[in-house]
Amino acid sequence: MEFGQFNVNALMEITQRPDLVFIRGQGSWLEDHAGKRYLDFIQGWAVNCLGHCPPEVVKALEAQARLLLNPSPAFYNQPSIELATRLTKASCFDRVFFANSGAEANEGAIKLARKWGQVHKPGAYKIITFNHSFHGRTLATMSASGKPGWSTLFAPQVDGFPKAELNDLASVEALIDDQTVAIMLEPVQGEGGVIPATAEFLQNLRKLADARKLLLIVDEVQTGMGRTGTMFAYEQAGIRPDIMTLGKGIGGGAPLAALLAREEVCVFKHGDQGGTYNGNPLMTAIGVAVFDALAAPGFLEGVRQRGQYLSQGLAALAAKWNMPGERGNGLLRALIMDREDGPAIVERARMLEPEGLLLNAPRGNLLRFMPALNVTEAEIDRMLELLDGILATLRK
Ligand SMILES: *Cc1c(COP(=O)(O)O)cnc(C)c1O
């Protein structure tokens, strides 16, 4: 595709992209180069928790850009301290390391767990992860992920990530040996198809980890920052994990991620962990603005209400079209369909005129919904109406 005087093939091809270029966004809406508008229920893959270009983020970005971009991570800066203070106050964790992506935060979690093993359980380094999990695209996080086909892609893998089955405690117990140091999971498997770990399973993992002297790591890159209706998804199971990672929503669209740990787990020595951009004030100032919007009175209550509203709407759609149903937590939901035509629905939704709809199909028979957390009921209604229309043409 040509775009003005530019050629899209100057970009390395890593995925099939449709022939359009997005120019601007506002709230739940995106606009392309031809002026066509799209109702966005992807939001950068659950990233833009306050929608496109939220005013509080723009304001924080502008103000911080004039003040200080980068003093170097070897010095303190105010926004990173402010955000770390907010995150530790709102969670069961004591300390934060900021990173630039979810994968990088998870790399940090893996390193921290291995280091803890070296200190407290000599010889232990294995981290039990789960089939269908997703932890990122670096070599170690791809090895930790349970995505089908990934064990041979870019072989050899990083060693030490045996895979258990989600919600099957015996499958975890069976993998524990002297070399095991931690258990790592997403409270809701996002990329795997919106599959929640049950509260009971999370509670039993906590007990198992305590009994066998293991760390419990929650990857909340997708579920954290209000996505499931509480600030962090682990809260809903009433457990205290040892390590948590955040990404996606924490920056509201800006590249920011975090590794959090309880004091007794913070065993990094000077030089073990770092990174040029860690905790840079531009991104953490945005993080402060996003956090304050999510923590404002009534906001998370609203997420729970709209999650319920979306859930009911999807359940009604499933009933109407004889589909198995819907599942999820808060505003991370999936419609489980009767056919493998998810990709065809995604394509048709985007091509709708005069306004398109952006949806995601992580599996053939599954549509995933991850709208802005401040999506309105009217926007949910509009999405359901458009989806119903597509199903009517495909199922007639
Ligand atoms: C998206 C995601 C990641 C990877 O985050 P990046 O910012 O893309 O590196 C890791 N874990 C989970 C659960 C995710 O959803």
The ligand as an SDF file (V2000), in Angstrom:
LIG
                    3D

 15 15  0  0  0  0  0  0  0  0999 V2000
    0.5880   -8.5210   26.6340 C   0  0  0  0  0  0  0  0  0  0  0  0
    1.0580   -9.4130   27.7100 C   0  0  0  0  0  0  0  0  0  0  0  0
    2.4290   -9.5660   27.9920 C   0  0  0  0  0  0  0  0  0  0  0  0
    3.5020   -8.9170   27.1550 C   0  0  0  0  0  0  0  0  0  0  0  0
    3.4980   -7.5340   27.2650 O   0  0  0  0  0  0  0  0  0  0  0  0
    4.3410   -6.6700   26.2000 P   0  0  0  0  0  0  0  0  0  0  0  0
    4.1810   -5.2570   26.6710 O   0  0  0  0  0  0  0  0  0  0  0  0
    3.7250   -6.9310   24.8590 O   0  0  0  0  0  0  0  0  0  0  0  0
    5.7340   -7.1370   26.2600 O   0  0  0  0  0  0  0  0  0  0  0  0
    2.7890  -10.3580   29.0590 C   0  0  0  0  0  0  0  0  0  0  0  0
    1.8610  -10.9880   29.8070 N   0  0  0  0  0  0  0  0  0  0  0  0
    0.5460  -10.8660   29.5690 C   0  0  0  0  0  0  0  0  0  0  0  0
   -0.4240  -11.5520   30.4500 C   0  0  0  0  0  0  0  0  0  0  0  0
    0.0960  -10.0850   28.4960 C   0  0  0  0  0  0  0  0  0  0  0  0
   -1.2150   -9.9950   28.2360 O   0  0  0  0  0  0  0  0  0  0  0  0
  1  2  1  0
  2  3  1  0
  2 14  2  0
  3  4  1  0
  3 10  2  0
  4  5  1  0
  5  6  1  0
  6  7  2  0
  6  8  1  0
  6  9  1  0
 10 11  1  0
 11 12  2  0
 12 13  1  0
 12 14  1  0
 14 15  1  0
M  END
$$$$
